[in-house]
Amino acid sequence: MKAARGSCLPSPLALLPTSLTLLFLFLSSLYSHAKPVDTNEPTCNFVKEICNSVENKIPLATGSLISAQTIEENLSNDDKRSFEHLLGHALRNTSAVHFISQTFVDVISQVMQKAAAITNGTQPDQSLLKAYGTGSRGNTGYSGPSLEAIKYALSANGNIREKWALIYILTKNRYFDDVMTPLAAQANKTGDMSVLESLGVNGSAVVQRYLDVYATKNVLDPSEKYSNGIIDFAFEPFNSWVRFDFDGPENTWKGVRNSKAGGCGTTDLFSNDPSIFPPLSRYELEYQCNSTHTACKLIWEPGLLCYDIVNTPFAAASASSSSAREIPGYLARADSLGYRHVAGPSGTTANVLQLAVLLGMGGEEALALLRLAMAAWMIPTDDHSFFEIMLGADSFLPPKFRLAMGMEDLGQLMPENLHIGNKVFLKTDVWGSVGQWLQRTDGKRLCSVMTPEARSYLSKLTGITC
């Protein structure tokens, strides 16, 4: 593949040890023939028109409230939380979640390492520190800014909290943007995608994101950059419900969540709490407990303790127009379906899936697996609820994977067997794990307080009597 015109950039594959290059090519090949997702993101010039509208959201946001039976119907708030934690822990046990979590951190880390080496000669270890070394003890699962802890988290030995904590930090410090922007700018200038393609990324998607971010920073009215712009490479698309977390364009909606007065609270958990699954790693324990291995109170700041959800409509009724009716907002819709709410539609889920699209992992089955990993990661940590994670992912997935707004919503998390390269992940394995957790003492108690319809659905889904 020819070098970019007018570029003196070295060959990217020559910048990594052979073993890393071969691993990266193998992982990238798993997605090279994957069916891309048509997210139905509208073509829209956000510099000249309002693209962030109520009307274009997926799922539909303009309809009336839906009152349907769901898996959490009639459960107390405590029981909803217990059921969702059980679900998340069961998903953490699955090969599907282990595989996609490891694959994602491998691919994005190697892309950044190679991109940084091409653009400014940054060494691989230094790139890891820049990408993942800016977290804090408030980040659940973060095991510290040391290279040793970061490499452990990225390895097969790192647990799900440790891996995804690094990715969360990356979405906040925008190091991905730092290393990809020069390459995207060069490709846009020359029309040559060869350097981007050599990284295994989706070159056209990366260049389009670069152009969107550039326009937001340099052309769009600064007052509209959050409400009607694309502020970074991982930012949620215009048709995502995550946009409802924040104030919309002028004279539209107010954000569905407010930051708690005084900032985020910290969890009541101690490092040795038996409810933490898996238990803290050595690196998590050392970082939380100031380099000791004794039990300590954790300083994690979950989404539940950072935000208050407010009951604000997506559109207000107008006295001057009979057709301008009030459109119920997020809280009203969650309550109507009986779903738990924690921190609003999941922006982190949308950020991860957007990064996956840029990385060339945008096939529908890979994205569905990533959504499964988001549920396994963030539900047990009280960062988001099941409903919020599904809403954060829906705009990236085709209809067969989206919320049904009813009892079938849970099954939509893994509605069919998923194929990634030569690997097959069976839905019976995923739901079988949930069934096994339902056989535990708390699972049996939860079954006993569910509606007959919910018990019947869970029994059919998991193959184990609830």
N, C-alpha and C positions, 0 to 999 in steps of 0.2 A: 504494500500500500504506500502510495507516494506521500512525501512530507507536505505539510501545508505550504502553499505558495507564500513567499516572503517571510518564512519562518526558519529560525535556526534551532527549533526545539529538537532535542534528542529523541531517539526512538524510545517510547515509554516502556516497552517490554524489556529493554536492555537495562533498565534502572532497578529491577528487582532480582533477587536471587532466583535461580531457575525453579526451585521447589515452589516458591510463592507464585511465580508466573503460571506454572502448570496448574496449581490449585485454583487460581483465579479463572483461568480459561475453562477448567472443568465446571466450576460453579456457574460461570456465565453461560456455558453451553446448555445448562438445564433449562434456561429460559429463552434461548435463541429462536425457538420455533413456537413459543407459547402464543396462544391467541390473544391479541391485545384487546383491552376493554374499550368499548365505546361508551364514554361516560356521559355522553349527550351534553357536554359543556358547550354552551352556545358561543358562536363566533360573535364577538362583541368588542368594539373599540372603547375601552373603559376611559380613555382620555376625553372622549367626546360624548359619551352617553352613560347612563346608569346601567351597569351590568350586574350589580349586586341587588337583585330584586326578590321580592317574596314569590313572584310567579314562577321563577325558574328553578326552584329548589327541588332536590331529590332526597327523600320522598316528597310528594306533593304537600305544600304547606298552606294552600289557599282554601282547602275544603273545611267543612264543619267538623266539630269534634266527633271522634269515633269512640263509641262505647261498645267494646267487644270483650269477650272473655279472654284473659291472658293467663300465663302460668303463675303470675304473682297476684292475681286477683284475690281480694279478701285477706291477704296476709298482712300482719302488722308490719310496721317499719322495721322492727328488729328482725322479724322472720324473713322479710325480703332481703335484708342484709345477710343473714345467715345462709339463705338459699344461694344467693349470688356468690358468696365466698366459697361455698361448697362447689359450685359450678366452676369457678376459677381454679380452685385447687385440683379438681378432677382433670381439667384441661392441661394443667401443668405437668401431669403425669403422662401425657401422650407423646408418641414419637413425632406426630405432625408438628406440634408446638416446638419440640426440641430441634427438629430439623430446620424449620423455617427461621427460628431465632438465630441459630448458629450460622445459617447461610447468609442471612441479612447482614449480620455484623461482620462476617468475613468479606463479603462483597463490598460493602460501603467503606470499610477500613482500607482495603487494598486499592479501591478507586481513589480515595483521598491521598493515600501514600504515593501512588504513581502520579497523580495530577500535581501534587506539591513538588515532587522531584522534577517533573517536566518544567514547571513554571519558574521555580526559584531554587532548585537544588536541595530542598529540604530533605534531610535524612528520614527514613521510615519511622524510627523511634521518636524523633522530634515531632513528626506529624501526628503521631498518636497522642502525644502530650498536648499539643495545641487543640486537637479535636475533642479530647475527653478529659482534660485536666482542669476544667474550670467549674466543677461541681461543688457542692457543699454538703454538710451533714443533713441538711433539710431534704435533700434528694433521696427518696426511698431507694435503697439498694446500692447507692453509690459507695464504692469501697475506697475512695481516696484518689488524690492526684498523682500518686507514685506510678512510675512506669511498670513496676512489678505488679501492682494491684490491677492496673488497666489490662495488662497482658493476660493475667489470670482470668479476669472477667470475660475477655474476648475468647479465651480458650474453651475447649469442650468441658472443662471443669467448672467454669463460671456458671452460676445459677441464673435463672430467668430475670430476677431483680437486677443483678449486677450488669447483665448484658444490656437490657433495655434502659437502665439508668444512664448508661453512656450515650445511647442514642437520643434520649430526652435532652441531655446536656448539649449534644451536638445541634439539636434543633433550636436551641436558645443562643448559642454563641456564634452560629452562622459560619463556622469554619468551612463547611461544605461549599458555601457561596464563595468564600475567599479563594479556594483552590480551583473551583470550576469556572469562575467568571473570566479570567484571562483566556482560558481555552475556548470558552463559548464566544467571547468577543472576537478572537482570532478566526474561528470558524465562520462567524457571521460576516466578517470583513472579507474573507477570501472565498467563501463558498465551499471550502474544503473541510469535510467532516472526518478526515482520516485519523486525526489525533484523538478526537472524541470516540470514534468507533473503536480505536485500538484499546481504549479503556473498557470497552464492553458496555458503555452506557447508551441510552437512546439519544443519539446526537441531535435529532431534530427537536425533540422535547426539551433538551437542555438549552439549545439556542433560543427556542421560543420563551422559555422561562427567563433567560437572561434578558431578552428584549422587554418582557413584561416588567421585570424588576427595574430595568433601566428607565422605562417610561414612567413608572411610579415615582422613582426618585428624582427624575429630571424634567418631566413634562407635566405630570398630573398636578393639579392644585394640591399643595401640601396638606390642606385640611381634609382631603379626601383619600389620603394614601392608605388608611386602614379600612375605611368604609367602602371604598370602591377601587382599590388597587391591589397589587401583588407585591408585598414588601420584601419577600425573600423566596428562595428556590423551593422551600418546603411549604409555603403558604397554601392554605386551603383554596380550592377553586370557588368560583362565584355561585355554583349550584349546590354548595355544601351547606348543611344546617349549622355547621360550626360558625358560619357568618352571623348567626343569630346570637351567639355569645356576646357580641359586641354591638355597639350602636350602628345602625344602618345609615345609608345616605340621608342627607337632610330631609326632614319631614317624613321619615319612615318610622322604623321601629327603634325602641331602646333595647339595649343588651339584656339578655335573660339572666345575667348573673352580675353580682356586685362583689368586689373584694371585701373581705371581712374587715371591720373596723379594727385597727391595730395590727393588721397583717395576718399571716397564716398562724394557726395554732399547731401544736405538736401532738403526736400520738400519745396515748396513755400506755402503750406497750413497753415492756422491758425486753431486753435482748434475748432472754431465755424463755419468752412466752411460748407455750406449747401450740398456740394457734398459728404461729408463723411457720409457713411451709413453702419451700424447704427451710430448715433452720439457717440462721446467719452463717455465712462462710467465715473463715478466719480473717479475711481482709475486711469484710463488713464489720465484724466484731471489733477489730483493732481500730478502725476509723471512728465508729460510733462511741466506743468506750475508751478513747484516748490511749490506744496502744496497750491496753490491758485485756486480759481474757476473762475478766470477771463480769458478771451481769451488770447492766446499767440501763437507765431509762433511755429509750431511743429518742432521737431528735428529728425523726421523719416528719415532714409536713405534707400530709395527703391532701388531695384536692378537696375532699369533704370539709376540711378545716381551713380552707383558703377562700371559699366562696359561699355566698348566699344566693339561692335561686329566687328570682322575683317573678311575680305573676304579671307579665306585661304582654299585651297582644302584639301580633305581628303587624297588624294594621288597625287603626282606630276607626270607629264608625264616624260618618260625616253627617252633620245636620243639614248640610246644603245639597246632599246627593243621596237619593234613595237607594242607589246601587252601591254606594260606598259603605259596606257593612263592616263590623268588627271581625277581624280574623283572629281566633284564639291563638295564644302563644305556646311556647314550649311547656311551661309548667301545667297549664290547663290540659294539654294533650297527654302529658305523662300521667297526670292524675286520672284522666278519663279512662285510660287503659290500665290503671292500677300499677304503673311501673314506678320503681324507685328512681329518685333523682339525686345526684351528688354534686356535680360541678358543671352541668350543661353539656350539650353535644360535644363529643371528644375531639378537641383540636389536635391532640397528640396522635390519635388514630389517623386523622386526615393527613397530618404532616408525614407520618411514616409511609402511608400509602402513596402520597405524592412523591416522596423520595424514591420509592420502589419503581414508580413509573419512569423517573429520570434515570434510574440505574439500569433500566432494561429488564426489570422484573415485573413488568406491567401486565402479564398475562392474567386472565381472570382467576385461574386456580391458585396462582402464587399470591394474589391479592386477598383471596378468600382465606388462605392459610395465615397470612399476616394478620387479618382481622381476628382469627382464632387466637393468635399469640397476644394480641392487644387485650382480649378478654381475659386470657390466662394471667397476664401481667398486672393489669390495672384494676380489675375488679377486687381481688383479695387485698389490695393495698388501699382501698377506699379512695382511689383517684377518680374513678368514673363508675357508672352503673352499666349493666348490660344494655339497656335501652340507649344510653348515651354513646356507647362504643358502636352499636349498630348504626345509629344516626351519623356518626362521624365517618363511617365507611360506605354508606349506601350510594353516594354519588360516584364512587369509583367502580361499582360492581353492576353487572347486568341484572335484569329483573329477577331471574331465578335465584339470586342470592340475597335479595333485599327483604326488608321488613314486610310482613303481611298485615301488620297492625291487628293481630289477633293471637289466638292460641298457638299458631304455627310459627310465631316469631323465633322461639328458641331453636327449633329445628333448622331454621334458615342459617344458623351459625355454621352448620356443616350438613347441607341438605343432600349431598351426594359424595361419592368417592372422588378424590382429587388426585390428578396425575401431574407430577413434576418430573420431567425427563423420563427416566426408567423407573421412577419410584411411584408407588401407589399408596395413598393414605385412605384407609377405609373409614367410612362414617360409623360403621358398627364398632370400630375400635374406640373412636372418640366418645360415642354415646354409651358404650359399654363401661368406659371409665367413670362417666357420670353416674351410671347405675350402681357401680361398686361403691362410690362414695355415698349414695343414697341408702345403702345398706348399713352404714354406720349409725351410731345411736342418734346423733342429731339429724341425720338424713331421714331416719324413720319417724322422728318426731315431726319434722317438717311435712312429710307426706301426710301425717295424721291431721294436720290443720289446713291442708290444701282443699280446694273444691274437688268434688268427684270428677269433674271434667279435666282438671289439671292433673289429678292422679292418673286418670286413664291415659291422657296424652303422654305423660312421662313414662308410664309403663310400656306403652307402645314404642316410644322413641328409644328407650334404653334397653328394652328386652328384659327388664327386672321389675317385678311388681312393686309399685310404690304404695 
